Amino acid sequence: MTLSSRRGFIKCISLAIPGIHLFSFASAREAFAPGADHLVRERPSTVSAAQKKLGIALVGLGKYSTEQLAPSLLETKRCRLAGIVTGSPEKAASWKEKYGIPDTHVYNYENFDSIKDNPDVDIVYVVLPNAMHAEYSIRAARAGKHVICEKPMAVTVEECEEMIAASREAGRLLSIGYRLHFEPHNLAMAEFGQNRTFGEVKKIIAKDGMDIEPNVWRLNKKLAGGGPLMDVGIYCVQAALYTSGELPIAITAKEGRKTDLARFKEVEQSMKWTMEFPSGLVAECETSYAQEMNLLRAEAEEGWFQLNPAYEYSGIQGKAIDGPLEFPQVRQQVLQMDDFANCVMNNKKSKVPGEMGLRDVKILQAIYDAARTGQKIRLSEFSARHKKQNFLH
């Protein structure tokens, strides 16, 4: 791609906002899963063509639901906030008043399964601590609802597989909350990397970290499954894969030294890892719960391109060797949820399906294994040791 054609691409994708249907990370490689025509068992849509907006019930009313998802559902065109699930009567009262939610559409964790009898709820969005993702995604599917599950998909590979199986058995769609697959700057990184805009990419640098407050559930290993790698580190894994268009074949990793033993007594404080790809490309990644970081950079034969910050909800900034990447700032969750609603309405596969979430959890577990053993983990061998076939597929 020449400089003029790159600028033409930037103009084209900018004009495509808010739909952004030019391409997607998943469609380019079918979620990086060859032969993945099994992602959804096709069934006739249960949604009336006359129904303009699908109802979404949020399970868990923490910070992400409160500050991102609920406000986004006021802007979505294909879906709306139809219900809530919470264990807090105080939160329930506040949300009912603010969003006009009727008592019949408010659930707790004990009566959650009765959501099957509510035709106003088409989609359940699971926004709970990581260790609870599998249970509520499975229960939602069995209640006949389509599911969006926040990342990471679950804390074990086995849980991910059970979630996929439950959705298949119910004939319902399962999607992971990978919002950056709908964000134009990150879409551009995928386009430039996969189309060799600046020649073959030789190196990717991906960093994501924050200074986390103490005494939150993310520091509880039982609830979180791990530390920053399971939370913000997953963005680095994803970024390396969609920028390269490849799957890693080997991983080395090292846990960082803990400087705050009280805060990080159960989970890692930081992690550095390297992923090797079939083309020879190397991705150097880092994540932390004690340091602010937010970078995605690709270094290629004929130049470089990067985002800094790369993974924020807003304010993403990009540039390349030949100039800035100037795209509109979008509400990523609006585009993400509208896209999934469109998939449900038209019985289409999600761009970010459960199989992608399973793939990423396998990679995360391989990173932990590499850090624990101090050895290079070849993913095919890791798969064999864990008796899993088609490790990345």
KEMI-469324 format. One record per residue (C-alpha): residue in one letter; residue number from 1; y, x, z. Coordinates in steps of 0.05 Angstrom, whole numbers. Example, Ala and Ser with C-alpha at 12.3 -4.5 7.8 and 13.67 -1.06 7.14 Angstrom:
<sites>
+-----+-----+--------+--------+--------+
! res !   n !  north !   east !     up !
+-----+-----+--------+--------+--------+
!   a !   1 !    -90 !    246 !    156 !
!   s !   2 !    -21 !    273 !    143 !
+-----+-----+--------+--------+--------+
</sites>
This chain:
<sites>
+-----+-----+--------+--------+--------+
! res !   n !  north !   east !     up !
+-----+-----+--------+--------+--------+
!   m !   1 !      0 !      0 !      0 !
!   t !   2 !     67 !     29 !    -21 !
!   l !   3 !    129 !     26 !     21 !
!   s !   4 !    156 !    -32 !    -21 !
!   s !   5 !     90 !    -70 !    -16 !
!   r !   6 !     87 !    -58 !     59 !
!   r !   7 !    156 !    -88 !     65 !
!   g !   8 !    133 !   -146 !     22 !
!   f !   9 !     74 !   -156 !     69 !
!   i !  10 !    120 !   -157 !    129 !
!   k !  11 !    164 !   -209 !     95 !
!   c !  12 !    104 !   -250 !     76 !
!   i !  13 !     73 !   -252 !    145 !
!   s !  14 !    141 !   -266 !    176 !
!   l !  15 !    149 !   -327 !    130 !
!   a !  16 !     80 !   -351 !    151 !
!   i !  17 !    101 !   -360 !    223 !
!   p !  18 !     81 !   -403 !    261 !
!   g !  19 !     17 !   -417 !    223 !
!   i !  20 !     -4 !   -345 !    209 !
!   h !  21 !    -63 !   -361 !    165 !
!   l !  22 !    -58 !   -301 !    119 !
!   f !  23 !   -117 !   -267 !    150 !
!   s !  24 !   -149 !   -257 !    218 !
!   f !  25 !   -186 !   -201 !    253 !
!   a !  26 !   -248 !   -245 !    257 !
!   s !  27 !   -248 !   -270 !    186 !
!   a !  28 !   -240 !   -199 !    159 !
!   r !  29 !   -306 !   -178 !    189 !
!   e !  30 !   -334 !   -246 !    212 !
!   a !  31 !   -321 !   -225 !    283 !
!   f !  32 !   -350 !   -156 !    265 !
!   a !  33 !   -418 !   -190 !    264 !
!   p !  34 !   -457 !   -185 !    199 !
!   g !  35 !   -499 !   -246 !    187 !
!   a !  36 !   -461 !   -286 !    238 !
!   d !  37 !   -469 !   -352 !    202 !
!   h !  38 !   -505 !   -374 !    265 !
!   l !  39 !   -441 !   -375 !    306 !
!   v !  40 !   -436 !   -451 !    307 !
!   r !  41 !   -490 !   -502 !    295 !
!   e !  42 !   -455 !   -549 !    247 !
!   r !  43 !   -451 !   -621 !    269 !
!   p !  44 !   -407 !   -678 !    247 !
!   s !  45 !   -340 !   -677 !    282 !
!   t !  46 !   -332 !   -725 !    339 !
!   v !  47 !   -257 !   -726 !    332 !
!   s !  48 !   -224 !   -783 !    295 !
!   a !  49 !   -183 !   -761 !    235 !
!   a !  50 !   -127 !   -805 !    261 !
!   q !  51 !   -124 !   -768 !    327 !
!   k !  52 !    -66 !   -720 !    320 !
!   k !  53 !    -74 !   -681 !    384 !
!   l !  54 !   -136 !   -662 !    422 !
!   g !  55 !   -136 !   -664 !    498 !
!   i !  56 !   -145 !   -599 !    536 !
!   a !  57 !   -163 !   -595 !    609 !
!   l !  58 !   -144 !   -532 !    646 !
!   v !  59 !   -196 !   -508 !    696 !
!   g !  60 !   -158 !   -466 !    748 !
!   l !  61 !    -84 !   -472 !    759 !
!   g !  62 !    -66 !   -400 !    774 !
!   k !  63 !    -10 !   -358 !    746 !
!   y !  64 !    -34 !   -357 !    674 !
!   s !  65 !    -44 !   -432 !    670 !
!   t !  66 !     22 !   -445 !    706 !
!   e !  67 !     67 !   -395 !    669 !
!   q !  68 !     34 !   -391 !    600 !
!   l !  69 !    -16 !   -444 !    582 !
!   a !  70 !     17 !   -507 !    609 !
!   p !  71 !     85 !   -490 !    579 !
!   s !  72 !     51 !   -473 !    513 !
!   l !  73 !     17 !   -541 !    512 !
!   l !  74 !     85 !   -573 !    510 !
!   e !  75 !     96 !   -538 !    444 !
!   t !  76 !     28 !   -544 !    411 !
!   k !  77 !     21 !   -588 !    349 !
!   r !  78 !    -54 !   -601 !    350 !
!   c !  79 !    -69 !   -606 !    424 !
!   r !  80 !    -39 !   -629 !    490 !
!   l !  81 !    -50 !   -622 !    565 !
!   a !  82 !    -96 !   -679 !    583 !
!   g !  83 !   -127 !   -659 !    649 !
!   i !  84 !   -131 !   -609 !    705 !
!   v !  85 !   -186 !   -581 !    750 !
!   t !  86 !   -164 !   -552 !    816 !
!   g !  87 !   -188 !   -544 !    887 !
!   s !  88 !   -117 !   -552 !    914 !
!   p !  89 !    -91 !   -622 !    928 !
!   e !  90 !    -21 !   -593 !    932 !
!   k !  91 !    -25 !   -564 !    863 !
!   a !  92 !    -55 !   -628 !    836 !
!   a !  93 !      4 !   -668 !    862 !
!   s !  94 !     55 !   -620 !    833 !
!   w !  95 !     22 !   -618 !    764 !
!   k !  96 !     13 !   -694 !    761 !
!   e !  97 !     87 !   -703 !    773 !
!   k !  98 !    110 !   -648 !    726 !
!   y !  99 !     64 !   -664 !    667 !
!   g ! 100 !     51 !   -738 !    677 !
!   i ! 101 !    -24 !   -730 !    688 !
!   p ! 102 !    -58 !   -793 !    713 !
!   d ! 103 !   -104 !   -792 !    773 !
!   t ! 104 !   -164 !   -806 !    729 !
!   h ! 105 !   -153 !   -740 !    693 !
!   v ! 106 !   -150 !   -697 !    756 !
!   y ! 107 !   -215 !   -663 !    777 !
!   n ! 108 !   -239 !   -615 !    831 !
!   y ! 109 !   -297 !   -567 !    829 !
!   e ! 110 !   -345 !   -616 !    860 !
!   n ! 111 !   -334 !   -674 !    812 !
!   f ! 112 !   -321 !   -631 !    751 !
!   d ! 113 !   -383 !   -655 !    715 !
!   s ! 114 !   -356 !   -726 !    712 !
!   i ! 115 !   -307 !   -700 !    660 !
!   k ! 116 !   -362 !   -719 !    610 !
!   d ! 117 !   -340 !   -791 !    618 !
!   n ! 118 !   -268 !   -777 !    598 !
!   p ! 119 !   -257 !   -786 !    523 !
!   d ! 120 !   -186 !   -761 !    529 !
!   v ! 121 !   -211 !   -691 !    543 !
!   d ! 122 !   -238 !   -656 !    481 !
!   i ! 123 !   -231 !   -583 !    503 !
!   v ! 124 !   -240 !   -549 !    570 !
!   y ! 125 !   -202 !   -484 !    580 !
!   v ! 126 !   -233 !   -441 !    635 !
!   v ! 127 !   -180 !   -400 !    670 !
!   l ! 128 !   -218 !   -379 !    733 !
!   p ! 129 !   -237 !   -312 !    764 !
!   n ! 130 !   -284 !   -275 !    717 !
!   a ! 131 !   -347 !   -288 !    759 !
!   m ! 132 !   -337 !   -363 !    751 !
!   h ! 133 !   -329 !   -363 !    675 !
!   a ! 134 !   -402 !   -373 !    659 !
!   e ! 135 !   -415 !   -430 !    707 !
!   y ! 136 !   -356 !   -473 !    685 !
!   s ! 137 !   -363 !   -457 !    611 !
!   i ! 138 !   -436 !   -479 !    614 !
!   r ! 139 !   -421 !   -541 !    654 !
!   a ! 140 !   -365 !   -559 !    606 !
!   a ! 141 !   -410 !   -552 !    545 !
!   r ! 142 !   -464 !   -594 !    578 !
!   a ! 143 !   -411 !   -646 !    592 !
!   g ! 144 !   -400 !   -649 !    516 !
!   k ! 145 !   -335 !   -611 !    514 !
!   h ! 146 !   -313 !   -554 !    469 !
!   v ! 147 !   -295 !   -492 !    510 !
!   i ! 148 !   -242 !   -438 !    510 !
!   c ! 149 !   -259 !   -385 !    562 !
!   e ! 150 !   -210 !   -332 !    584 !
!   k ! 151 !   -227 !   -259 !    576 !
!   p ! 152 !   -270 !   -223 !    595 !
!   m ! 153 !   -321 !   -275 !    574 !
!   a ! 154 !   -364 !   -262 !    636 !
!   v ! 155 !   -384 !   -205 !    682 !
!   t ! 156 !   -453 !   -194 !    653 !
!   v ! 157 !   -485 !   -194 !    585 !
!   e ! 158 !   -536 !   -245 !    608 !
!   e ! 159 !   -482 !   -294 !    628 !
!   c ! 160 !   -449 !   -287 !    560 !
!   e ! 161 !   -515 !   -302 !    526 !
!   e ! 162 !   -525 !   -363 !    570 !
!   m ! 163 !   -456 !   -389 !    553 !
!   i ! 164 !   -469 !   -382 !    478 !
!   a ! 165 !   -537 !   -416 !    485 !
!   a ! 166 !   -507 !   -475 !    524 !
!   s ! 167 !   -454 !   -486 !    472 !
!   r ! 168 !   -504 !   -483 !    416 !
!   e ! 169 !   -550 !   -532 !    451 !
!   a ! 170 !   -493 !   -580 !    461 !
!   g ! 171 !   -467 !   -571 !    390 !
!   r ! 172 !   -399 !   -551 !    416 !
!   l ! 173 !   -352 !   -494 !    398 !
!   l ! 174 !   -341 !   -436 !    445 !
!   s ! 175 !   -279 !   -391 !    438 !
!   i ! 176 !   -251 !   -333 !    479 !
!   g ! 177 !   -177 !   -331 !    498 !
!   y ! 178 !   -161 !   -272 !    453 !
!   r ! 179 !    -88 !   -290 !    441 !
!   l ! 180 !    -70 !   -226 !    404 !
!   h ! 181 !   -111 !   -248 !    344 !
!   f ! 182 !    -53 !   -295 !    330 !
!   e ! 183 !      4 !   -247 !    343 !
!   p ! 184 !     39 !   -220 !    280 !
!   h ! 185 !     50 !   -148 !    304 !
!   n ! 186 !    -23 !   -140 !    322 !
!   l ! 187 !    -43 !   -174 !    257 !
!   a ! 188 !     -3 !   -121 !    221 !
!   m ! 189 !    -39 !    -65 !    258 !
!   a ! 190 !   -105 !    -94 !    234 !
!   e ! 191 !    -79 !   -102 !    163 !
!   f ! 192 !    -52 !    -31 !    159 !
!   g ! 193 !   -114 !      0 !    190 !
!   q ! 194 !   -167 !    -38 !    153 !
!   n ! 195 !   -131 !    -34 !     85 !
!   r ! 196 !   -116 !     41 !     93 !
!   t ! 197 !    -42 !     29 !     83 !
!   f ! 198 !    -27 !     99 !    108 !
!   g ! 199 !    -93 !    129 !     87 !
!   e ! 200 !   -156 !    135 !    129 !
!   v ! 201 !   -142 !    125 !    203 !
!   k ! 202 !   -165 !    186 !    241 !
!   k ! 203 !   -144 !    171 !    312 !
!   i ! 204 !   -126 !    110 !    354 !
!   i ! 205 !    -92 !    114 !    421 !
!   a ! 206 !    -96 !     50 !    463 !
!   k ! 207 !    -68 !     45 !    534 !
!   d ! 208 !    -58 !    -16 !    578 !
!   g ! 209 !    -43 !    -15 !    652 !
!   m ! 210 !     -1 !    -46 !    707 !
!   d ! 211 !     15 !    -34 !    780 !
!   i ! 212 !    -24 !    -91 !    810 !
!   e ! 213 !     -5 !   -123 !    876 !
!   p ! 214 !    -54 !   -116 !    934 !
!   n ! 215 !   -101 !   -170 !    961 !
!   v ! 216 !   -111 !   -208 !    896 !
!   w ! 217 !   -178 !   -232 !    869 !
!   r ! 218 !   -176 !   -181 !    813 !
!   l ! 219 !   -189 !   -127 !    865 !
!   n ! 220 !   -251 !   -164 !    890 !
!   k ! 221 !   -310 !   -136 !    852 !
!   k ! 222 !   -353 !   -197 !    864 !
!   l ! 223 !   -301 !   -242 !    832 !
!   a ! 224 !   -274 !   -194 !    779 !
!   g ! 225 !   -336 !   -155 !    760 !
!   g ! 226 !   -295 !    -92 !    759 !
!   g ! 227 !   -224 !    -67 !    759 !
!   p ! 228 !   -172 !    -56 !    704 !
!   l ! 229 !   -225 !    -43 !    651 !
!   m ! 230 !   -249 !   -115 !    656 !
!   d ! 231 !   -178 !   -142 !    656 !
!   v ! 232 !   -128 !   -103 !    614 !
!   g ! 233 !   -175 !    -50 !    589 !
!   i ! 234 !   -210 !   -101 !    545 !
!   y ! 235 !   -146 !   -103 !    502 !
!   c ! 236 !   -155 !    -30 !    487 !
!   v ! 237 !   -226 !    -41 !    464 !
!   q ! 238 !   -206 !    -98 !    420 !
!   a ! 239 !   -146 !    -61 !    392 !
!   a ! 240 !   -188 !     -2 !    371 !
!   l ! 241 !   -238 !    -47 !    336 !
!   y ! 242 !   -190 !    -91 !    298 !
!   t ! 243 !   -145 !    -33 !    278 !
!   s ! 244 !   -204 !      8 !    252 !
!   g ! 245 !   -246 !    -50 !    226 !
!   e ! 246 !   -306 !    -12 !    253 !
!   l ! 247 !   -354 !    -16 !    311 !
!   p ! 248 !   -362 !     43 !    359 !
!   i ! 249 !   -426 !     82 !    358 !
!   a ! 250 !   -416 !    126 !    420 !
!   i ! 251 !   -375 !    126 !    484 !
!   t ! 252 !   -355 !    177 !    536 !
!   a ! 253 !   -316 !    157 !    598 !
!   k ! 254 !   -289 !    181 !    664 !
!   e ! 255 !   -263 !    141 !    723 !
!   g ! 256 !   -195 !    166 !    748 !
!   r ! 257 !   -183 !    192 !    818 !
!   k ! 258 !   -164 !    139 !    869 !
!   t ! 259 !    -97 !    151 !    902 !
!   d ! 260 !    -96 !     85 !    940 !
!   l ! 261 !   -164 !     77 !    974 !
!   a ! 262 !   -143 !     14 !   1011 !
!   r ! 263 !   -123 !    -24 !    949 !
!   f ! 264 !   -180 !      1 !    906 !
!   k ! 265 !   -237 !      3 !    955 !
!   e ! 266 !   -281 !    -43 !    911 !
!   v ! 267 !   -260 !    -29 !    839 !
!   e ! 268 !   -236 !     30 !    798 !
!   q ! 269 !   -163 !     47 !    799 !
!   s ! 270 !   -163 !     74 !    728 !
!   m ! 271 !   -209 !     92 !    671 !
!   k ! 272 !   -205 !    136 !    610 !
!   w ! 273 !   -255 !    132 !    553 !
!   t ! 274 !   -266 !    154 !    482 !
!   m ! 275 !   -300 !    113 !    428 !
!   e ! 276 !   -330 !    146 !    366 !
!   f ! 277 !   -336 !    107 !    302 !
!   p ! 278 !   -381 !    116 !    240 !
!   s ! 279 !   -323 !    141 !    196 !
!   g ! 280 !   -308 !    197 !    245 !
!   l ! 281 !   -248 !    161 !    274 !
!   v ! 282 !   -238 !    170 !    349 !
!   a ! 283 !   -204 !    121 !    396 !
!   e ! 284 !   -175 !    150 !    461 !
!   c ! 285 !   -165 !     94 !    511 !
!   e ! 286 !   -138 !     88 !    581 !
!   t ! 287 !   -128 !     32 !    631 !
!   s ! 288 !   -100 !     29 !    702 !
!   y ! 289 !    -82 !    -17 !    759 !
!   a ! 290 !    -33 !     34 !    787 !
!   q ! 291 !      8 !     53 !    726 !
!   e ! 292 !     47 !     14 !    674 !
!   m ! 293 !     22 !     28 !    603 !
!   n ! 294 !     25 !    -13 !    539 !
!   l ! 295 !     12 !     25 !    475 !
!   l ! 296 !    -28 !     18 !    411 !
!   r ! 297 !    -19 !     76 !    361 !
!   a ! 298 !    -57 !     94 !    298 !
!   e ! 299 !    -52 !    162 !    266 !
!   a ! 300 !    -74 !    165 !    194 !
!   e ! 301 !    -77 !    214 !    136 !
!   e ! 302 !     -8 !    196 !    110 !
!   g ! 303 !     29 !    173 !    171 !
!   w ! 304 !     26 !    132 !    235 !
!   f ! 305 !     40 !     61 !    259 !
!   q ! 306 !     44 !     35 !    330 !
!   l ! 307 !     62 !    -20 !    379 !
!   n ! 308 !     98 !     -6 !    444 !
!   p ! 309 !     92 !    -52 !    481 !
!   a ! 310 !     30 !    -77 !    446 !
!   y ! 311 !     -4 !   -130 !    490 !
!   e ! 312 !     51 !   -167 !    526 !
!   y ! 313 !     61 !   -243 !    522 !
!   s ! 314 !    128 !   -230 !    489 !
!   g ! 315 !    173 !   -173 !    469 !
!   i ! 316 !    122 !   -135 !    428 !
!   q ! 317 !    155 !    -80 !    387 !
!   g ! 318 !    127 !    -41 !    329 !
!   k ! 319 !    145 !     15 !    282 !
!   a ! 320 !    113 !     60 !    230 !
!   i ! 321 !    129 !    127 !    199 !
!   d ! 322 !    171 !     91 !    147 !
!   g ! 323 !    208 !     42 !    190 !
!   p ! 324 !    204 !    -14 !    242 !
!   l ! 325 !    156 !    -73 !    242 !
!   e ! 326 !    202 !   -132 !    248 !
!   f ! 327 !    165 !   -197 !    262 !
!   p ! 328 !    185 !   -259 !    301 !
!   q ! 329 !    166 !   -262 !    373 !
!   v ! 330 !    117 !   -320 !    380 !
!   r ! 331 !     85 !   -357 !    438 !
!   q ! 332 !     16 !   -330 !    426 !
!   q ! 333 !    -20 !   -384 !    467 !
!   v ! 334 !     10 !   -439 !    424 !
!   l ! 335 !    -19 !   -409 !    361 !
!   q ! 336 !    -85 !   -393 !    395 !
!   m ! 337 !    -97 !   -463 !    422 !
!   d ! 338 !    -73 !   -498 !    360 !
!   d ! 339 !   -120 !   -456 !    318 !
!   f ! 340 !   -179 !   -475 !    362 !
!   a ! 341 !   -160 !   -548 !    360 !
!   n ! 342 !   -159 !   -543 !    284 !
!   c ! 343 !   -229 !   -512 !    287 !
!   v ! 344 !   -253 !   -571 !    328 !
!   m ! 345 !   -220 !   -622 !    283 !
!   n ! 346 !   -250 !   -591 !    220 !
!   n ! 347 !   -316 !   -567 !    249 !
!   k ! 348 !   -299 !   -494 !    233 !
!   k ! 349 !   -321 !   -431 !    268 !
!   s ! 350 !   -271 !   -401 !    316 !
!   k ! 351 !   -238 !   -336 !    296 !
!   v ! 352 !   -253 !   -310 !    366 !
!   p ! 353 !   -322 !   -338 !    382 !
!   g ! 354 !   -368 !   -327 !    441 !
!   e ! 355 !   -405 !   -275 !    401 !
!   m ! 356 !   -342 !   -232 !    400 !
!   g ! 357 !   -336 !   -240 !    475 !
!   l ! 358 !   -409 !   -219 !    484 !
!   r ! 359 !   -398 !   -159 !    440 !
!   d ! 360 !   -339 !   -136 !    482 !
!   v ! 361 !   -374 !   -145 !    549 !
!   k ! 362 !   -431 !   -102 !    522 !
!   i ! 363 !   -380 !    -48 !    505 !
!   l ! 364 !   -347 !    -53 !    573 !
!   q ! 365 !   -414 !    -45 !    607 !
!   a ! 366 !   -429 !     16 !    564 !
!   i ! 367 !   -362 !     46 !    586 !
!   y ! 368 !   -380 !     36 !    659 !
!   d ! 369 !   -448 !     67 !    646 !
!   a ! 370 !   -417 !    128 !    612 !
!   a ! 371 !   -369 !    138 !    671 !
!   r ! 372 !   -425 !    130 !    722 !
!   t ! 373 !   -473 !    179 !    688 !
!   g ! 374 !   -423 !    228 !    659 !
!   q ! 375 !   -461 !    225 !    594 !
!   k ! 376 !   -444 !    204 !    524 !
!   i ! 377 !   -472 !    135 !    513 !
!   r ! 378 !   -498 !    120 !    444 !
!   l ! 379 !   -493 !     46 !    437 !
!   s ! 380 !   -559 !     37 !    400 !
!   e ! 381 !   -595 !     73 !    457 !
!   f ! 382 !   -556 !     35 !    510 !
!   s ! 383 !   -579 !    -29 !    477 !
!   a ! 384 !   -651 !     -7 !    477 !
!   r ! 385 !   -649 !     12 !    550 !
!   h ! 386 !   -623 !    -57 !    567 !
!   k ! 387 !   -674 !    -90 !    522 !
!   k ! 388 !   -621 !   -122 !    479 !
!   q ! 389 !   -628 !   -124 !    404 !
!   n ! 390 !   -570 !   -122 !    355 !
!   f ! 391 !   -525 !    -92 !    408 !
!   l ! 392 !   -460 !   -101 !    371 !
!   h ! 393 !   -480 !   -162 !    330 !
+-----+-----+--------+--------+--------+
</sites>
